[in-house]
């Protein structure tokens, strides 16, 4: 698998009997910014809520991977 651009996200939904999904992806805003009233995190949270559903037997985790650089002077 090719390396993903940072930041990237891992959305994992686990259901009963080892069912589920793992989604890895990079979300990038359009040239003029994101859709009105949306952010990458909000969009992913909406997807997580959809995967979680109403049954109560699905657990969902959303993880953001990023790089932070610090300089010692």
ABEGO torsion letter per residue (X at the ends): XBBBBOBBBBBBBBBBGGBEBBBBBBBBBBAAEBBBGBBAAAAAAAAAAAAAEAAGABBBBBBBBBBBBBBBX
